[in-house]
């Protein structure tokens, strides 16, 4: 299967049939469930939801636990295959244990069955199914749960929920996550068909997800069949609900759950034929053999087929005796007679060896079948204990050590014996041997050292298998400074002379390879700021790592905030200091500083001409600024009408002046008198000249008053006077 979640809801109810949901037999349920379970030996997360309500009871709760173990028998529990969690519910729900995120190798079936399953305790109470399923949902959503795994939740209950409400909504949430939900109902506690089916996935693809059992005894039978247990006198070779095979005729098993034909044993009076057993054949007894000179058959000594209790009765022909025996020195003899056929057994005292036959029989020849044996002292060869020289001493003089005595090995400083130091010569079944074998002394070894970061430890032996008296020296790479012990020696007992940690520290600052020089930039036309660009300096470090770089821009008044710190950057007029700071992984720093001077070219302020104005008013003084000049009415501009602020800070032309307009001077026309004007060469703008006719004359035409106009002409027309005529 791909990456999906499997929730198995084991909801157990006891009822022959619940509104169309029929109770299943143990054999059908076991085989159907086995075929419907997820494929084992792949990544599977299983959650069991167990009903511990009051209606279940402690005894039936143990059957639920047994069912859980039976289901787990189909899966391999490990960090890479199946992981397990258990939630339980009474009036409230709780998480009994959660191993879905445990990646240790201790997450295995042995640890699960030995440590975690026993933690599941019965409490009684109501039936809060929805609470348990919300716990399951939360466990599956936790960080660390495998996203790619198949996820299974088994919920086991004996009745309809009566706490927390209907679990339908949380079931849908789990199914929407791709969860497979197996529902197992046990008992007649009011669960109807649609509510039972609502707890499990819809049957599809030959997989069944909802099961109904009559009672908890059926659940136990299902568990046994899941484990594949067979009844007495039957067996099967594979785990699972497959059928059991009968043992051969006249053979039996000693237990239920036989897993091999080899557990079939022939009944009394039968013997096994074939290996493994093929059949059991009846035992037959041939006619017994006996010395007819001393023994006679009384009855029942023919050929018999075993039927129990068959006997052959013999009796002696005459009285035959052998010499009375005595125990050998350092030995003993069993209580025995000396009549024909009597057997005597000899044994030696502890630490003595029997030489000869341990038994002898009184024969018809009135002699014993074997002579009385001898008992000799047992000892062990010292050469069987390895000589530890030159690294130690074997403390057992001579070539042999008698039973009950010991031999020891003492190792020199810096060496340890391979095994126990003392061995005792002991007797077993009449044979002397060392109870243990001290071997040659082996040199003490210290834990291999590792190179410090940015350094080495030498010689190479220090990093592979340092032995007693090995001297190891630490060194640092170029441009790194050592801290801690510079050397260590492997001392007796396999410990280092120093427990201090050697480190190589980088105490060299980074370097900038291309720190820019000071920069002077002139603001462009009519601006008080300039765009400044430079090549960002690059820092390197002896560690080989790229240092981190920070940049600060300051003025004499303090830091300046810029929207960006990557060139090109617009700077206002002024003096700036740019500082790049490089920091290496060890915290060493280096700086790159340079100044930026932004200059603004200005011209002197242009004055406004008297009786005139400037455009704009006032005129700008930045390089490229233009200033236009004009005069008031009646005045003429003397100079250029416009001046530009140049790159050198000077105006392209000086400020002009405004001179008053002059009209040519007037003279008094004939027969007139002029006043207000003085007859000079010219009169200024606005000057008014007044004319009057002389006595005896009157105005004929013209203007009595004329004014100097802005265009240098006089207003009005020349006054003409004519003589007055008297009539």
C-alpha positions as CSV (number, residue, x, y, z in Angstrom):
1,X,0.0,0.0,0.0
2,X,1.1,3.6,-0.4
3,X,1.2,6.1,2.3
4,X,-2.1,5.9,4.1
5,X,-3.5,5.7,7.6
6,X,-5.3,2.6,8.9
7,X,-7.5,2.8,11.9
8,X,-8.8,-0.5,13.2
9,X,-11.7,0.0,15.6
10,X,-12.3,-3.2,17.4
11,X,-15.7,-2.7,18.9
12,X,-16.8,-5.9,20.6
13,X,-20.6,-6.7,21.2
14,X,-22.3,-9.8,22.3
15,X,-25.5,-10.5,20.3
16,X,-26.6,-13.3,17.9
17,X,-27.8,-10.7,15.5
18,X,-28.3,-6.9,15.7
19,X,-30.7,-5.5,13.1
20,X,-29.1,-7.4,10.2
21,X,-25.6,-7.6,11.6
22,X,-25.1,-11.4,12.3
23,X,-22.7,-12.7,14.9
24,X,-19.7,-14.6,13.4
25,X,-18.2,-17.9,14.5
26,X,-14.7,-17.9,15.8
27,X,-13.3,-19.8,12.8
28,X,-14.9,-17.5,10.2
29,X,-14.0,-14.4,12.1
30,X,-10.4,-15.5,12.5
31,X,-9.9,-16.4,8.8
32,X,-11.7,-13.3,7.6
33,X,-9.8,-10.9,9.9
34,X,-6.4,-12.5,9.0
35,X,-7.2,-11.9,5.3
36,X,-8.3,-8.3,6.0
37,X,-5.4,-7.2,8.2
38,X,-2.8,-4.8,6.6
39,X,0.3,-6.5,5.1
40,X,2.8,-7.1,7.9
41,X,6.6,-6.3,7.8
42,X,6.1,-2.8,6.6
43,X,5.7,0.6,8.3
44,X,2.4,0.4,10.2
45,X,1.2,2.5,13.2
46,X,-1.4,0.6,15.3
47,X,-3.6,2.1,18.0
48,X,-5.8,-0.1,20.1
49,X,-8.9,1.6,21.7
50,X,-10.0,-0.7,24.6
51,X,-13.3,-0.6,26.5
52,X,-12.7,-0.8,30.3
53,X,-16.3,0.1,31.3
54,X,-18.1,-1.5,34.2
55,X,-20.1,-3.9,31.9
56,X,-16.8,-5.5,30.7
57,X,-15.5,-6.7,34.0
58,X,-11.9,-7.6,34.9
59,X,-12.1,-11.2,33.6
60,X,-13.4,-10.2,30.2
61,X,-10.9,-7.2,30.1
62,X,-8.1,-9.8,30.3
63,X,-9.7,-11.5,27.3
64,X,-9.5,-8.2,25.4
65,X,-5.8,-7.9,26.3
66,X,-5.3,-11.5,25.1
67,X,-7.0,-10.6,21.8
68,X,-4.7,-7.6,21.4
69,X,-1.7,-9.9,21.8
70,X,-3.2,-12.3,19.3
71,X,-3.6,-9.5,16.7
72,X,0.0,-8.4,17.3
73,X,1.2,-12.0,16.6
74,X,0.6,-11.2,12.9
75,X,3.0,-8.1,13.0
76,X,6.7,-7.5,13.4
77,X,7.2,-4.8,16.1
78,X,10.2,-2.6,15.5
79,X,11.1,1.1,14.8
80,X,11.0,0.4,11.1
81,X,7.9,-1.8,10.9
82,X,5.0,-1.8,13.3
83,X,4.8,0.7,16.2
84,X,2.0,0.5,18.8
85,X,-0.1,2.8,21.1
86,X,-3.0,1.9,23.4
87,X,-5.8,4.2,24.6
88,X,-8.6,3.0,26.9
89,X,-12.0,4.3,27.9
90,X,-14.4,4.1,30.8
91,X,-16.2,7.2,32.0
92,X,-13.1,9.0,30.7
93,X,-10.5,8.2,28.1
94,X,-6.8,8.1,28.5
95,X,-3.5,7.2,26.7
96,X,-2.1,4.0,28.4
97,X,1.2,4.2,26.3
98,X,2.4,5.7,23.0
99,X,5.3,4.2,21.1
100,X,4.4,5.7,17.7
101,X,7.4,8.1,17.8
102,X,9.9,5.8,19.6
103,X,12.8,5.0,17.3
104,X,14.9,3.1,19.7
105,X,15.7,-0.6,19.0
106,X,14.0,-1.3,22.4
107,X,10.8,-0.7,20.5
108,X,10.2,-4.4,19.9
109,X,7.6,-7.0,20.6
110,X,9.4,-8.5,23.6
111,X,9.6,-5.1,25.3
112,X,6.0,-4.4,24.3
113,X,4.6,-7.6,25.8
114,X,6.9,-7.6,28.8
115,X,6.8,-3.9,29.9
116,X,4.0,-2.0,28.2
117,X,1.0,-4.3,27.8
118,X,1.1,-5.1,31.6
119,X,0.6,-1.4,32.2
120,X,-3.0,-1.6,30.8
121,X,-5.3,-1.7,33.9
122,X,-9.1,-2.2,34.3
123,X,-11.0,0.6,36.0
124,X,-14.8,0.2,35.2
125,X,-17.2,3.2,34.7
126,X,-19.2,4.4,31.7
127,X,-18.4,4.0,27.9
128,X,-16.7,7.2,26.5
129,X,-15.9,5.9,23.0
130,X,-15.6,9.3,21.4
131,X,-13.0,10.4,24.0
132,X,-10.8,7.4,23.1
133,X,-11.1,8.1,19.3
134,X,-10.1,11.8,19.9
135,X,-7.0,10.6,21.7
136,X,-6.2,8.4,18.7
137,X,-6.7,11.3,16.4
138,X,-4.3,13.4,18.5
139,X,-1.7,10.7,18.6
140,X,-1.7,10.3,14.8
141,X,-1.2,14.1,14.4
142,X,1.7,14.4,16.7
143,X,5.1,15.5,15.3
144,X,7.4,12.5,14.9
145,X,4.7,10.1,13.8
146,X,5.7,8.6,10.4
147,X,3.8,10.4,7.6
148,X,4.4,7.5,5.1
149,X,3.2,4.7,7.4
150,X,-0.1,2.7,7.3
151,X,-1.9,3.6,10.5
152,X,-4.3,1.2,12.4
153,X,-6.6,1.8,15.4
154,X,-8.3,-1.2,17.1
155,X,-11.2,-0.1,19.3
156,X,-12.7,-2.8,21.6
157,X,-16.0,-2.2,23.4
158,X,-18.9,-4.3,24.6
159,X,-21.7,-1.8,24.2
160,X,-23.0,1.5,22.9
161,X,-21.3,4.7,24.1
162,X,-23.0,6.5,27.0
163,X,-20.4,9.2,27.7
164,X,-19.1,12.0,25.5
165,X,-21.7,11.7,22.7
166,X,-21.8,10.1,19.3
167,X,-18.3,9.4,17.9
168,X,-19.5,9.7,14.3
169,X,-17.7,13.0,13.7
170,X,-14.3,11.9,14.9
171,X,-14.7,8.7,13.0
172,X,-15.2,10.7,9.8
173,X,-12.1,12.8,10.6
174,X,-10.1,9.7,10.9
175,X,-11.5,8.2,7.7
176,X,-10.8,11.5,5.9
177,X,-7.1,11.0,6.9
178,X,-7.2,7.7,5.1
179,X,-7.6,5.7,8.3
180,X,-8.8,2.0,8.0
181,X,-11.2,1.3,10.9
182,X,-12.0,-2.2,12.1
183,X,-15.1,-2.4,14.3
184,X,-15.5,-5.5,16.6
185,X,-18.8,-5.7,18.6
186,X,-19.3,-8.1,21.6
187,X,-22.6,-8.5,23.4
188,X,-26.1,-7.2,23.5
189,X,-25.8,-3.8,24.9
190,X,-28.1,-1.9,22.6
191,X,-25.8,-1.4,19.7
192,X,-27.7,-1.5,16.5
193,X,-26.5,-2.3,13.0
194,X,-26.0,1.2,11.6
195,X,-24.2,2.4,14.8
196,X,-21.9,-0.6,14.7
197,X,-21.2,-0.2,11.0
198,X,-20.6,3.5,11.7
199,X,-17.5,2.7,13.8
200,X,-15.7,0.8,11.0
201,X,-14.8,1.3,7.4
202,X,-17.1,0.0,4.7
203,X,-16.2,-3.6,3.6
204,X,-14.4,-3.4,0.2
205,X,-11.9,-5.2,-1.9
206,X,-12.4,-8.5,-0.1
207,X,-11.5,-6.8,3.3
208,X,-14.0,-6.8,6.1
209,X,-13.9,-4.1,8.8
210,X,-16.9,-4.7,11.0
211,X,-17.3,-7.9,13.1
212,X,-20.0,-9.0,15.7
213,X,-19.3,-11.8,18.2
214,X,-21.8,-13.5,20.5
215,X,-19.8,-13.2,23.7
216,X,-16.3,-12.9,25.2
217,X,-15.7,-16.7,24.9
218,X,-16.0,-16.3,21.2
219,X,-13.4,-13.5,21.4
220,X,-11.1,-15.9,23.2
221,X,-11.6,-18.5,20.5
222,X,-10.8,-15.9,17.8
223,X,-7.6,-15.0,19.7
224,X,-6.6,-18.6,19.8
225,X,-7.3,-19.1,16.2
226,X,-5.4,-15.9,15.3
227,X,-2.4,-17.3,17.2
228,X,-3.1,-20.6,15.4
229,X,-3.5,-22.8,18.5
230,X,-4.6,-26.4,17.9
231,X,-6.5,-28.7,20.3
232,X,-4.9,-31.7,22.0
233,X,-3.6,-34.4,19.6
234,X,-3.5,-32.0,16.7
235,X,-0.9,-29.7,15.2
236,X,-0.1,-27.3,12.4
237,X,3.2,-26.1,10.9
238,X,2.2,-22.5,10.1
239,X,0.8,-19.6,12.2
240,X,-2.7,-18.5,11.4
241,X,-6.2,-19.7,11.2
242,X,-5.4,-22.6,8.9
243,X,-6.9,-26.0,9.8
244,X,-5.1,-28.3,12.3
245,X,-3.9,-31.8,11.4
246,X,-4.5,-34.9,13.4
247,X,-1.5,-36.7,14.9
248,X,-0.9,-40.3,13.6
249,X,-3.0,-43.0,15.1
250,X,-2.0,-44.1,18.6
251,X,-0.1,-40.8,19.2
252,X,-1.0,-37.8,21.4
253,X,0.3,-34.3,22.2
254,X,1.1,-33.1,25.7
255,X,-0.5,-29.6,25.2
256,X,-2.8,-27.5,23.1
257,X,-1.3,-25.3,20.4
258,X,1.2,-27.8,19.0
259,X,3.2,-26.2,16.2
260,X,4.9,-29.2,14.7
261,X,4.3,-32.9,14.0
262,X,7.3,-33.6,16.2
263,X,5.2,-32.9,19.2
264,X,3.1,-36.0,18.5
265,X,4.2,-38.8,20.8
266,X,3.3,-42.5,20.6
267,X,1.1,-43.9,23.4
268,X,2.4,-46.4,25.9
269,X,2.9,-49.8,24.3
270,X,3.7,-48.2,20.9
271,X,6.9,-47.0,19.3
272,X,7.6,-44.3,16.7
273,X,8.2,-45.2,13.1
274,X,9.9,-42.6,11.0
275,X,11.5,-39.2,11.8
276,X,9.5,-37.1,11.9
277,X,6.9,-39.5,13.2
278,X,5.0,-41.3,10.4
279,X,3.1,-43.9,12.5
280,X,3.0,-45.7,15.9
281,X,3.5,-49.5,15.9
282,X,2.6,-51.8,18.7
283,X,5.5,-53.0,20.8
284,X,6.2,-56.8,20.7
285,X,8.4,-58.8,23.1
286,X,10.3,-61.8,21.9
287,X,11.0,-64.8,24.1
288,X,13.3,-63.7,26.9
289,X,16.9,-65.2,27.0
290,X,18.3,-66.8,30.1
291,X,20.9,-69.3,31.2
292,X,18.9,-72.5,31.1
293,X,21.5,-74.2,33.3
294,X,20.7,-71.9,36.2
295,X,17.2,-70.6,35.3
296,X,14.0,-72.2,34.2
297,X,10.8,-70.7,32.7
298,X,7.8,-70.9,34.9
299,X,5.0,-69.2,32.8
300,X,4.3,-66.6,30.2
301,X,7.7,-66.5,28.5
302,X,6.7,-66.9,24.9
303,X,6.3,-64.2,22.1
304,X,4.0,-61.4,23.3
305,X,2.4,-58.3,21.7
306,X,2.3,-55.5,24.4
307,X,-1.1,-55.2,26.0
308,X,0.0,-54.2,29.5
309,X,0.8,-56.4,32.4
310,X,2.3,-59.3,30.4
311,X,4.9,-61.1,32.5
312,X,7.4,-63.9,32.1
313,X,8.1,-65.8,35.4
314,X,11.5,-67.4,35.9
315,X,13.0,-69.3,38.7
316,X,16.5,-70.6,39.6
317,X,17.5,-74.1,38.9
318,X,19.8,-74.3,41.9
319,X,21.6,-72.0,44.5
320,X,24.8,-70.3,43.0
321,X,26.9,-67.8,45.0
322,X,30.0,-65.8,44.4
323,X,32.7,-64.6,46.8
324,X,31.7,-61.6,49.0
325,X,33.1,-58.4,47.6
326,X,34.7,-55.5,49.5
327,X,35.0,-51.8,48.5
328,X,38.2,-50.6,46.8
329,X,40.5,-48.3,48.8
330,X,39.3,-44.7,48.6
331,X,36.0,-46.0,47.2
332,X,32.7,-47.7,48.1
333,X,30.4,-50.6,46.9
334,X,26.7,-50.6,46.7
335,X,24.6,-52.9,48.9
336,X,24.4,-56.1,46.9
337,X,24.1,-59.8,47.3
338,X,26.4,-62.5,46.0
339,X,23.9,-64.9,44.5
340,X,23.7,-65.8,40.9
341,X,22.7,-62.8,38.8
342,X,23.3,-60.2,41.6
343,X,25.0,-57.0,40.4
344,X,27.4,-54.9,42.5
345,X,28.3,-51.3,41.7
346,X,31.5,-49.6,42.7
347,X,32.3,-45.9,42.9
348,X,35.3,-43.9,44.0
349,X,35.4,-41.2,46.7
350,X,35.4,-37.5,45.5
351,X,38.6,-36.6,43.7
352,X,39.5,-40.2,42.9
353,X,39.2,-42.0,39.5
354,X,37.8,-45.5,38.9
355,X,40.1,-47.8,37.0
356,X,38.3,-50.9,35.8
357,X,34.6,-51.8,35.5
358,X,32.1,-50.0,37.7
359,X,29.8,-53.0,37.8
360,X,30.2,-56.8,38.2
361,X,27.7,-59.7,38.0
362,X,27.7,-63.0,39.8
363,X,27.8,-65.6,37.1
364,X,26.8,-69.3,36.9
365,X,30.5,-70.1,37.2
366,X,30.3,-68.8,40.8
367,X,32.7,-65.9,39.9
368,X,32.3,-62.2,39.3
369,X,32.2,-61.0,35.7
370,X,34.8,-58.3,36.4
371,X,37.5,-57.8,39.1
372,X,37.2,-55.2,41.8
373,X,38.4,-51.8,40.3
374,X,41.0,-49.5,41.8
375,X,40.6,-45.8,42.8
376,X,43.4,-43.4,42.0
377,X,43.8,-39.7,42.9
378,X,42.6,-37.3,40.2
379,X,44.7,-34.2,39.2
380,X,44.7,-31.5,36.5
381,X,47.6,-30.7,34.2
382,X,49.1,-27.3,35.0
383,X,50.1,-27.0,31.3
384,X,46.4,-26.6,30.4
385,X,46.5,-23.1,31.9
386,X,48.3,-20.8,29.5
387,X,51.6,-19.4,30.7
388,X,51.1,-15.5,30.7
389,X,54.8,-14.7,30.6
390,X,56.4,-12.2,29.8
391,X,53.3,-10.2,30.8
392,X,52.5,-12.2,34.0
393,X,53.2,-15.1,36.2
394,X,51.4,-18.5,36.6
395,X,51.3,-19.4,40.3
396,X,50.9,-23.2,40.4
397,X,54.1,-25.1,41.0
398,X,54.8,-28.5,39.4
399,X,53.2,-30.2,36.5
400,X,49.9,-31.3,38.2
401,X,47.4,-29.8,40.7
402,X,45.2,-32.2,42.7
403,X,41.4,-31.9,42.7
404,X,40.3,-29.3,45.2
405,X,43.5,-27.2,44.8
406,X,43.8,-24.0,42.7
407,X,46.1,-22.3,40.3
408,X,46.2,-18.5,39.8
409,X,47.5,-16.1,37.2
410,X,49.0,-12.7,38.2
411,X,49.5,-10.1,35.5
412,X,52.1,-7.4,35.4
413,X,51.1,-3.7,35.7
414,X,49.2,-2.6,32.7
415,X,47.9,-6.1,31.8
416,X,44.8,-8.0,32.7
417,X,44.1,-11.7,32.5
418,X,41.8,-13.0,29.7
419,X,39.2,-14.4,32.0
420,X,39.2,-15.3,35.7
421,X,42.5,-15.1,37.6
422,X,42.0,-18.3,39.8
423,X,41.1,-21.8,38.5
424,X,40.3,-24.8,40.7
425,X,40.8,-28.4,39.8
426,X,37.5,-30.1,40.1
427,X,36.0,-33.6,39.5
428,X,33.0,-34.3,37.3
429,X,31.8,-37.8,36.5
430,X,35.2,-39.2,37.6
431,X,37.2,-36.8,35.4
432,X,39.4,-34.0,36.7
433,X,39.3,-30.7,35.0
434,X,39.8,-27.0,35.6
435,X,36.6,-25.2,36.4
436,X,37.8,-22.2,34.3
437,X,40.9,-21.5,32.2
438,X,42.8,-18.3,33.0
439,X,44.5,-17.3,29.7
440,X,47.5,-15.2,28.8
441,X,47.5,-11.6,30.1
442,X,46.3,-9.0,27.7
443,X,47.5,-5.5,27.7
444,X,45.2,-2.8,29.1
445,X,43.5,-0.8,26.4
446,X,42.2,2.8,26.6
447,X,39.3,4.2,24.8
448,X,40.5,5.4,21.3
449,X,40.9,9.2,21.1
450,X,39.5,11.3,18.3
451,X,41.0,14.2,16.5
452,X,39.9,17.5,17.9
453,X,38.1,19.8,15.5
454,X,40.8,21.6,13.4
455,X,43.5,19.4,14.9
456,X,45.0,15.9,15.1
457,X,46.1,13.4,17.7
458,X,49.1,11.2,17.0
459,X,50.3,8.6,16.6
460,X,47.6,6.8,14.6
461,X,47.5,4.0,17.3
462,X,45.9,6.6,19.7
463,X,42.8,6.6,17.4
464,X,42.5,2.9,16.8
465,X,43.6,0.7,19.8
466,X,45.8,2.6,22.3
467,X,47.5,0.3,24.8
468,X,49.0,0.7,28.2
469,X,51.9,3.2,28.2
470,X,50.9,4.6,24.8
471,X,51.7,8.4,24.7
472,X,49.4,10.5,22.5
473,X,50.1,14.1,21.5
474,X,47.6,16.7,20.4
475,X,48.4,19.2,17.6
476,X,46.4,22.0,16.0
477,X,46.1,23.0,12.4
478,X,48.0,26.0,11.3
479,X,46.6,29.3,12.6
480,X,44.7,27.4,15.5
481,X,45.6,27.6,19.1
482,X,45.6,24.5,21.4
483,X,43.6,24.6,24.7
484,X,43.6,21.8,27.3
485,X,46.1,19.0,27.7
486,X,48.7,18.7,24.9
487,X,49.3,15.0,25.6
488,X,47.8,12.0,27.3
489,X,49.2,8.6,28.4
490,X,47.3,5.3,28.6
491,X,47.7,4.2,32.2
492,X,47.0,0.9,34.1
493,X,43.4,-0.1,34.1
494,X,42.8,1.4,30.6
495,X,42.4,5.0,31.8
496,X,43.9,8.1,30.4
497,X,46.3,10.2,32.4
498,X,44.1,13.2,31.9
499,X,40.3,13.6,31.5
500,X,40.6,17.1,30.1
501,X,39.3,17.9,26.7
502,X,41.7,19.2,24.1
503,X,40.3,21.8,21.7
504,X,41.8,23.8,18.9
505,X,40.5,27.3,18.8
506,X,40.5,29.7,15.9
507,X,41.9,32.9,17.4
508,X,42.8,34.5,14.0
509,X,40.6,37.3,12.7
510,X,39.0,37.1,9.3
511,X,40.6,39.3,6.5
512,X,39.1,41.6,3.9
513,X,40.7,41.2,0.5
514,X,39.1,44.2,-1.2
515,X,38.2,46.9,1.2
516,X,37.2,50.0,-0.8
517,X,39.1,53.3,-0.4
518,X,37.5,56.6,0.6
519,X,34.9,57.9,-1.9
520,X,34.0,61.5,-2.9
521,X,30.9,62.0,-5.0
522,X,29.3,65.2,-6.3
523,X,25.5,65.5,-6.3
524,X,24.0,65.6,-9.7
525,X,22.4,68.8,-11.1
526,X,19.9,70.4,-8.8
527,X,20.1,67.6,-6.2
528,X,21.5,67.6,-2.6
529,X,22.1,63.8,-2.7
530,X,24.3,61.5,-4.8
531,X,24.0,57.8,-5.7
532,X,27.2,56.1,-4.5
533,X,28.3,52.6,-5.6
534,X,31.2,50.4,-4.5
535,X,32.3,46.8,-4.7
536,X,31.1,45.1,-1.5
537,X,34.2,43.8,0.3
538,X,34.6,40.1,0.7
539,X,36.0,38.5,3.9
540,X,37.8,35.2,4.2
541,X,38.8,33.1,7.2
542,X,41.5,30.6,8.0
543,X,38.8,28.1,9.0
544,X,37.6,27.8,5.5
545,X,34.1,28.9,6.5
546,X,32.6,32.1,5.1
547,X,32.4,34.7,7.8
548,X,29.1,36.6,8.4
549,X,29.2,40.2,7.4
550,X,27.3,43.2,8.9
551,X,27.5,46.8,7.7
552,X,26.9,50.0,9.6
553,X,26.8,53.6,8.2
554,X,27.4,56.5,10.5
555,X,28.0,60.2,10.6
556,X,29.6,62.4,13.2
557,X,26.1,62.6,14.7
558,X,25.7,58.9,15.0
559,X,24.2,56.0,13.0
560,X,22.1,56.6,10.0
561,X,19.2,54.4,8.9
562,X,18.9,53.4,5.3
563,X,16.2,51.4,3.6
564,X,18.9,49.3,2.1
565,X,22.5,48.7,2.8
566,X,23.5,47.2,-0.5
567,X,25.1,49.6,-3.0
568,X,24.3,51.6,-4.9
569,X,22.8,53.9,-2.2
570,X,21.7,57.5,-2.3
571,X,23.5,59.6,0.2
572,X,22.5,63.2,1.3
573,X,25.2,65.8,1.3
574,X,27.7,65.2,4.1
575,X,30.5,63.0,5.4
576,X,29.8,59.3,6.1
577,X,31.7,56.3,7.5
578,X,30.9,52.9,6.2
579,X,32.0,49.9,8.4
580,X,31.8,46.3,7.3
581,X,32.3,43.8,10.2
582,X,33.2,40.2,9.4
583,X,32.7,37.5,12.1
584,X,34.0,34.0,11.8
585,X,32.4,30.9,13.5
586,X,34.8,31.3,16.4
587,X,33.6,34.8,17.1
588,X,36.8,36.6,15.8
589,X,36.0,39.8,13.9
590,X,37.6,42.1,11.4
591,X,36.5,45.5,10.1
592,X,36.7,47.3,6.8
593,X,36.2,51.1,7.1
594,X,36.0,53.8,4.4
595,X,34.5,57.2,4.1
596,X,32.0,58.6,1.7
597,X,31.9,62.4,1.1
598,X,28.9,63.7,-0.8
599,X,29.5,67.2,-2.1
600,X,26.9,69.6,-3.4
601,X,27.9,72.5,-5.8
602,X,26.2,75.8,-5.0
603,X,26.4,79.3,-6.5
604,X,26.1,82.5,-4.4
605,X,22.7,83.8,-4.0
606,X,21.6,86.1,-6.8
607,X,20.2,89.5,-5.8
608,X,17.0,90.9,-7.2
609,X,17.6,93.9,-9.5
610,X,16.2,97.2,-8.1
611,X,12.9,97.9,-9.8
612,X,13.0,94.3,-11.1
613,X,12.4,90.7,-10.1
614,X,13.8,87.1,-10.5
615,X,12.1,83.9,-11.7
616,X,11.9,81.9,-9.5
617,X,12.0,84.2,-6.5
618,X,14.3,83.6,-4.9
619,X,16.4,81.8,-7.4
620,X,18.0,78.4,-6.6
621,X,21.7,78.1,-5.9
622,X,22.3,74.4,-6.7
623,X,24.4,73.5,-9.7
624,X,22.2,73.6,-12.8
625,X,19.7,76.0,-11.3
626,X,18.5,78.7,-13.7
627,X,17.6,82.2,-12.7
628,X,15.5,84.5,-15.0
629,X,15.5,88.4,-14.7
630,X,12.9,91.0,-15.6
631,X,12.4,94.7,-14.9
632,X,9.4,96.6,-13.8
633,X,7.4,98.6,-16.3
634,X,9.3,101.7,-17.3
635,X,12.7,100.1,-16.8
636,X,15.0,98.4,-19.3
637,X,17.1,95.3,-18.5
638,X,20.8,95.8,-18.9
639,X,22.5,92.4,-19.1
640,X,21.4,88.8,-19.7
641,X,17.8,87.8,-19.1
642,X,18.9,84.4,-17.6
643,X,21.9,83.0,-15.7
644,X,22.8,79.3,-14.9
645,X,24.7,78.0,-11.8
646,X,27.7,76.2,-13.3
647,X,29.8,73.2,-12.2
648,X,32.4,75.5,-10.7
649,X,29.9,77.3,-8.5
650,X,29.8,80.4,-10.6
651,X,26.9,82.0,-12.5
652,X,27.1,81.9,-16.3
653,X,26.5,85.7,-16.3
654,X,26.4,88.4,-13.7
655,X,23.1,89.7,-12.4
656,X,21.7,92.5,-14.8
657,X,20.4,95.9,-13.8
658,X,17.2,97.8,-14.5
659,X,17.6,101.3,-15.9
660,X,14.7,103.8,-16.1
661,X,13.3,104.6,-19.6
662,X,13.9,108.2,-20.9
663,X,11.9,110.2,-23.3
664,X,13.5,112.8,-25.5
665,X,13.2,116.3,-24.1
666,X,10.2,118.5,-25.1
667,X,10.3,122.2,-26.0
668,X,7.5,124.7,-25.7
669,X,5.5,124.9,-28.9
670,X,5.0,128.4,-30.4
671,X,2.8,130.7,-28.4
672,X,3.0,128.3,-25.4
673,X,4.6,128.2,-22.0
674,X,6.0,124.8,-20.7
675,X,6.3,123.9,-17.0
676,X,7.4,120.7,-15.1
677,X,10.1,120.0,-17.6
678,X,13.4,121.6,-17.8
679,X,14.4,121.2,-21.4
680,X,17.3,118.8,-20.7
681,X,18.3,116.2,-23.2
682,X,15.8,113.7,-21.9
683,X,13.2,113.2,-19.3
684,X,12.7,110.0,-17.2
685,X,9.8,107.6,-17.3
686,X,6.7,109.2,-15.6
687,X,7.8,112.8,-16.0
688,X,4.9,115.1,-16.8
689,X,5.3,118.3,-18.8
690,X,2.5,120.9,-18.8
691,X,1.7,123.4,-21.5
692,X,-0.4,126.6,-21.5
693,X,-1.1,129.1,-24.4
694,X,0.3,132.5,-24.0
695,X,-1.9,135.5,-23.4
696,X,-3.9,136.4,-26.4
697,X,-3.9,132.8,-27.6
698,X,-6.2,129.9,-27.2
699,X,-5.9,126.1,-27.7
700,X,-6.5,125.0,-31.2
701,X,-5.6,121.4,-30.8
702,X,-3.2,119.1,-28.7
703,X,-2.8,118.2,-25.1
704,X,-2.0,120.5,-22.3
705,X,-0.3,117.8,-20.2
706,X,2.1,115.1,-21.6
707,X,3.8,112.3,-19.7
708,X,6.9,110.2,-20.5
709,X,5.6,106.7,-21.2
710,X,7.2,103.2,-20.5
711,X,8.1,102.8,-24.2
712,X,10.0,106.1,-24.2
713,X,7.3,108.1,-26.0
714,X,5.2,111.0,-24.7
715,X,1.5,110.8,-24.2
716,X,-0.9,113.1,-25.9
717,X,-0.1,115.4,-28.9
718,X,1.7,118.7,-29.2
719,X,-0.3,121.7,-28.0
720,X,-1.1,124.3,-30.7
721,X,-2.3,127.8,-29.8
722,X,-3.9,130.3,-32.1
723,X,-4.4,134.0,-31.7
724,X,-7.7,135.3,-30.3
725,X,-9.7,137.4,-32.8
726,X,-11.9,140.2,-31.6
727,X,-15.1,141.0,-33.5
